[in-house]
Structure formats: C-alpha cells, structure tokens
Amino acid sequence: MPITRKQKETILEKLQDIIKRVPSAVFVNFHGLTVRDAMEIRKELKANDVGYTVAKKTLIKKALTSSKAKGDIPALDGEVAIAYPQSADAVDTTAPARNIYTFQKKFEGHLGILGGIFDGEFLNRERMLEIATIPSQTVLRGMFANVINSPIQRLVIALGAIAEKK
C-alpha cells in the first residue's frame, strides 16, 4: 500500500526535526537484512541511546537540503536509514557512527555507512568511518588515566627493585 501525501509530510517533518536538533547523524545503507537482524540492531541502538529511522530516499534528501549543514550531501545508494543520538544534548556524538560501524562488521555486506552529518557539516563515507573508529568517552578516559598512571607505576617498580638490592 503506497504512502499517502499526509504520511509523507509527517515523515518529512520528523526527519527535518531530527536533522535540526541532533549534533550528528549517520546515513546507513541496509540491504538483505533479516527481520531478526534488523530488530537486533534497533534494540541494541536503543539501549545505547541511538535512534534509528528508515525513510524513503526522496524524503531524506528533501530533509537534508532544508538543513543548515555545510558541504555536499553524500550519495545515498540503496535502502537508507538514519542513525542519530536520541537526545539533542547527547554527550557522546560519535555513538551512532560507532554503533553502526560495529554492526557493519557483524553484518558484512548487508549494512554500511554511506556518510553523515557531524558538527554541522556533511561528511562522506571515509570521514564517517574515521569518526566511527574513535573510542567512546569512557574508554578515552580510561586511556588517559593509564597514561597518567604509567610513569608513577614505573617509578614504584624501580624503587622496589632498588629496595630489593639493598
């Protein structure tokens, strides 16, 4: 059953609202996913506070052209969805890209990043993949704590070795 004009307007308004209010969004190509896989993706994304919306490419393109993002809209090939932070004031703006990247590895050939919006700018696939490989904020904090702790730990080991010799 085709989508009515009123339904298209509602979907377009939702997409425009999403694109206006979120700091980042990832355009996802999904093809050949089973319903079980799609439900698994949605469930995991929701648990990580990431929204996932599927819409027609024409409606997504209309919403993107009305956005204030700079640059060229990446090519939206195949079936397209948008992954985005659920809240507009999300702390981790890389979460959508990172989560989709994880699923891209899991469902190789059926799911892929096409591009996205980050910091008010359209980014191509390669740039979004770079963002997707950035560790989460908690992992970065742990790495930072390890960097700070490392010299102190080495000093303690050296002092312990000196104490054993004497």
C-alpha atoms as a printed R data frame, in Angstrom:
    type eleno elety resid chain resno      x       y      z
1   ATOM     1    CA   MET     A     1  0.000   0.000  0.000
2   ATOM     2    CA   PRO     A     2  1.534   3.336 -1.046
3   ATOM     3    CA   ILE     A     3  2.238   6.100  1.432
4   ATOM     4    CA   THR     A     4 -0.252   8.959  1.337
5   ATOM     5    CA   ARG     A     5  0.766  12.575  0.925
6   ATOM     6    CA   LYS     A     6 -0.158  13.305  4.556
7   ATOM     7    CA   GLN     A     7  2.031  10.418  5.787
8   ATOM     8    CA   LYS     A     8  4.927  11.689  3.659
9   ATOM     9    CA   GLU     A     9  4.529  15.174  5.165
10  ATOM    10    CA   THR     A    10  4.583  13.696  8.667
11  ATOM    11    CA   ILE     A    11  7.705  11.653  7.904
12  ATOM    12    CA   LEU     A    12  9.396  14.694  6.328
13  ATOM    13    CA   GLU     A    13  8.637  16.823  9.407
14  ATOM    14    CA   LYS     A    14 10.084  14.107 11.653
15  ATOM    15    CA   LEU     A    15 13.256  13.875  9.542
16  ATOM    16    CA   GLN     A    16 13.672  17.661  9.482
17  ATOM    17    CA   ASP     A    17 13.236  17.794 13.257
18  ATOM    18    CA   ILE     A    18 15.841  15.055 13.732
19  ATOM    19    CA   ILE     A    19 18.362  16.741 11.446
20  ATOM    20    CA   LYS     A    20 17.830  20.149 13.073
21  ATOM    21    CA   ARG     A    21 18.138  19.047 16.684
22  ATOM    22    CA   VAL     A    22 20.898  16.415 16.700
23  ATOM    23    CA   PRO     A    23 24.639  17.160 16.631
24  ATOM    24    CA   SER     A    24 25.438  14.143 14.446
25  ATOM    25    CA   ALA     A    25 23.693  11.652 12.201
26  ATOM    26    CA   VAL     A    26 24.844   8.658 10.176
27  ATOM    27    CA   PHE     A    27 23.337   7.608  6.860
28  ATOM    28    CA   VAL     A    28 23.106   3.831  6.774
29  ATOM    29    CA   ASN     A    29 22.656   1.521  3.800
30  ATOM    30    CA   PHE     A    30 20.977  -1.714  4.757
31  ATOM    31    CA   HIS     A    31 20.275  -4.455  2.254
32  ATOM    32    CA   GLY     A    32 19.292  -8.070  2.698
33  ATOM    33    CA   LEU     A    33 18.936  -7.936  6.475
34  ATOM    34    CA   THR     A    34 16.520 -10.373  8.011
35  ATOM    35    CA   VAL     A    35 13.786  -9.031 10.255
36  ATOM    36    CA   ARG     A    36 15.535 -10.642 13.228
37  ATOM    37    CA   ASP     A    37 18.788  -8.840 12.395
38  ATOM    38    CA   ALA     A    38 17.001  -5.511 11.919
39  ATOM    39    CA   MET     A    39 15.235  -5.916 15.269
40  ATOM    40    CA   GLU     A    40 18.554  -6.787 16.933
41  ATOM    41    CA   ILE     A    41 20.116  -3.632 15.500
42  ATOM    42    CA   ARG     A    42 17.210  -1.446 16.638
43  ATOM    43    CA   LYS     A    43 17.216  -2.969 20.124
44  ATOM    44    CA   GLU     A    44 20.967  -2.507 20.593
45  ATOM    45    CA   LEU     A    45 20.886   1.054 19.238
46  ATOM    46    CA   LYS     A    46 18.015   1.968 21.542
47  ATOM    47    CA   ALA     A    47 19.925   0.551 24.520
48  ATOM    48    CA   ASN     A    48 22.850   2.823 23.566
49  ATOM    49    CA   ASP     A    49 20.546   5.880 23.289
50  ATOM    50    CA   VAL     A    50 20.779   5.949 19.491
51  ATOM    51    CA   GLY     A    51 17.697   6.456 17.326
52  ATOM    52    CA   TYR     A    52 17.238   4.680 14.001
53  ATOM    53    CA   THR     A    53 14.752   5.827 11.369
54  ATOM    54    CA   VAL     A    54 14.098   4.330  7.947
55  ATOM    55    CA   ALA     A    55 12.561   6.535  5.257
56  ATOM    56    CA   LYS     A    56 12.376   6.956  1.503
57  ATOM    57    CA   LYS     A    57 15.481   8.479 -0.066
58  ATOM    58    CA   THR     A    58 13.487  11.300 -1.642
59  ATOM    59    CA   LEU     A    59 12.160  12.360  1.763
60  ATOM    60    CA   ILE     A    60 15.601  12.096  3.355
61  ATOM    61    CA   LYS     A    61 17.118  14.211  0.564
62  ATOM    62    CA   LYS     A    62 14.384  16.847  0.985
63  ATOM    63    CA   ALA     A    63 15.052  16.980  4.714
64  ATOM    64    CA   LEU     A    64 18.804  17.246  4.128
65  ATOM    65    CA   THR     A    65 18.509  20.038  1.569
66  ATOM    66    CA   SER     A    66 16.458  22.063  4.056
67  ATOM    67    CA   SER     A    67 19.116  21.595  6.754
68  ATOM    68    CA   LYS     A    68 21.780  24.173  7.530
69  ATOM    69    CA   ALA     A    69 24.648  21.687  7.229
70  ATOM    70    CA   LYS     A    70 27.558  22.737  5.035
71  ATOM    71    CA   GLY     A    71 29.032  20.759  2.171
72  ATOM    72    CA   ASP     A    72 27.673  18.280 -0.328
73  ATOM    73    CA   ILE     A    73 25.155  15.609  0.582
74  ATOM    74    CA   PRO     A    74 26.811  12.185  0.212
75  ATOM    75    CA   ALA     A    75 25.374   9.706 -2.287
76  ATOM    76    CA   LEU     A    76 22.506   7.790 -0.729
77  ATOM    77    CA   ASP     A    77 22.525   4.445 -2.536
78  ATOM    78    CA   GLY     A    78 20.237   1.519 -1.761
79  ATOM    79    CA   GLU     A    79 17.860   1.399  1.181
80  ATOM    80    CA   VAL     A    80 18.673   4.243  3.564
81  ATOM    81    CA   ALA     A    81 18.196   4.797  7.284
82  ATOM    82    CA   ILE     A    82 19.425   7.479  9.648
83  ATOM    83    CA   ALA     A    83 21.079   6.734 12.996
84  ATOM    84    CA   TYR     A    84 21.264   9.638 15.431
85  ATOM    85    CA   PRO     A    85 21.618  10.415 19.153
86  ATOM    86    CA   GLN     A    86 18.217  10.212 20.882
87  ATOM    87    CA   SER     A    87 18.738  13.425 22.828
88  ATOM    88    CA   ALA     A    88 19.793  16.735 21.334
89  ATOM    89    CA   ASP     A    89 22.266  17.337 24.167
90  ATOM    90    CA   ALA     A    90 23.947  13.943 23.839
91  ATOM    91    CA   VAL     A    91 27.399  13.776 25.392
92  ATOM    92    CA   ASP     A    92 28.734  11.144 23.011
93  ATOM    93    CA   THR     A    93 28.114  12.415 19.481
94  ATOM    94    CA   THR     A    94 30.189   9.618 17.953
95  ATOM    95    CA   ALA     A    95 27.940   6.874 19.367
96  ATOM    96    CA   PRO     A    96 25.705   6.490 16.275
97  ATOM    97    CA   ALA     A    97 28.679   6.078 13.945
98  ATOM    98    CA   ARG     A    98 30.493   3.740 16.345
99  ATOM    99    CA   ASN     A    99 27.431   1.528 16.862
100 ATOM   100    CA   ILE     A   100 26.649   1.294 13.143
101 ATOM   101    CA   TYR     A   101 30.322   0.526 12.463
102 ATOM   102    CA   THR     A   102 30.123  -2.368 14.939
103 ATOM   103    CA   PHE     A   103 27.058  -3.739 13.161
104 ATOM   104    CA   GLN     A   104 28.718  -3.141  9.782
105 ATOM   105    CA   LYS     A   105 31.463  -5.561 10.799
106 ATOM   106    CA   LYS     A   106 28.926  -8.053 12.140
107 ATOM   107    CA   PHE     A   107 26.581  -7.966  9.122
108 ATOM   108    CA   GLU     A   108 29.241  -7.510  6.465
109 ATOM   109    CA   GLY     A   109 27.736  -6.837  3.048
110 ATOM   110    CA   HIS     A   110 24.275  -6.130  4.467
111 ATOM   111    CA   LEU     A   111 24.906  -2.911  6.375
112 ATOM   112    CA   GLY     A   112 27.191   0.009  5.663
113 ATOM   113    CA   ILE     A   113 27.858   3.653  6.415
114 ATOM   114    CA   LEU     A   114 27.137   5.972  3.476
115 ATOM   115    CA   GLY     A   115 28.102   9.243  5.105
116 ATOM   116    CA   GLY     A   116 26.633  11.563  7.670
117 ATOM   117    CA   ILE     A   117 26.406  14.896  9.376
118 ATOM   118    CA   PHE     A   118 28.892  15.826 12.067
119 ATOM   119    CA   ASP     A   119 29.357  19.255 13.616
120 ATOM   120    CA   GLY     A   120 27.055  20.925 11.071
121 ATOM   121    CA   GLU     A   121 28.880  19.528  8.055
122 ATOM   122    CA   PHE     A   122 28.085  16.749  5.597
123 ATOM   123    CA   LEU     A   123 30.782  14.085  5.614
124 ATOM   124    CA   ASN     A   124 31.461  11.314  3.125
125 ATOM   125    CA   ARG     A   125 31.807   7.636  3.937
126 ATOM   126    CA   GLU     A   126 35.548   7.727  4.649
127 ATOM   127    CA   ARG     A   127 35.301  10.629  7.097
128 ATOM   128    CA   MET     A   128 32.395   8.981  8.935
129 ATOM   129    CA   LEU     A   129 34.396   5.751  9.195
130 ATOM   130    CA   GLU     A   130 37.214   7.743 10.824
131 ATOM   131    CA   ILE     A   131 34.736   9.127 13.351
132 ATOM   132    CA   ALA     A   132 33.283   5.650 13.907
133 ATOM   133    CA   THR     A   133 36.673   4.303 14.990
134 ATOM   134    CA   ILE     A   134 37.094   6.892 17.757
135 ATOM   135    CA   PRO     A   135 36.760   5.118 21.125
136 ATOM   136    CA   SER     A   136 33.898   6.056 23.442
137 ATOM   137    CA   GLN     A   137 34.350   8.758 26.049
138 ATOM   138    CA   THR     A   138 34.667   6.271 28.913
139 ATOM   139    CA   VAL     A   139 37.364   4.323 27.031
140 ATOM   140    CA   LEU     A   140 39.227   7.569 26.309
141 ATOM   141    CA   ARG     A   141 39.082   8.494 29.991
142 ATOM   142    CA   GLY     A   142 40.497   5.082 30.896
143 ATOM   143    CA   MET     A   143 43.291   5.506 28.361
144 ATOM   144    CA   PHE     A   144 44.072   8.949 29.793
145 ATOM   145    CA   ALA     A   145 44.169   7.603 33.348
146 ATOM   146    CA   ASN     A   146 46.541   4.872 32.184
147 ATOM   147    CA   VAL     A   147 48.855   7.441 30.584
148 ATOM   148    CA   ILE     A   148 48.937   9.417 33.833
149 ATOM   149    CA   ASN     A   149 49.413   6.288 35.959
150 ATOM   150    CA   SER     A   150 52.160   4.737 33.824
151 ATOM   151    CA   PRO     A   151 55.136   6.922 34.936
152 ATOM   152    CA   ILE     A   152 54.132   6.601 38.592
153 ATOM   153    CA   GLN     A   153 53.839   2.832 38.244
154 ATOM   154    CA   ARG     A   154 57.289   2.597 36.621
155 ATOM   155    CA   LEU     A   155 58.793   4.708 39.412
156 ATOM   156    CA   VAL     A   156 57.315   2.386 42.046
157 ATOM   157    CA   ILE     A   157 58.687  -0.681 40.216
158 ATOM   158    CA   ALA     A   158 62.148   0.916 40.001
159 ATOM   159    CA   LEU     A   159 62.111   1.857 43.700
160 ATOM   160    CA   GLY     A   160 61.006  -1.678 44.556
161 ATOM   161    CA   ALA     A   161 63.915  -3.121 42.556
162 ATOM   162    CA   ILE     A   162 66.390  -0.793 44.316
163 ATOM   163    CA   ALA     A   163 64.962  -1.752 47.714
164 ATOM   164    CA   GLU     A   164 65.412  -5.473 46.955
165 ATOM   165    CA   LYS     A   165 69.115  -4.970 46.072
166 ATOM   166    CA   LYS     A   166 69.895  -3.243 49.382
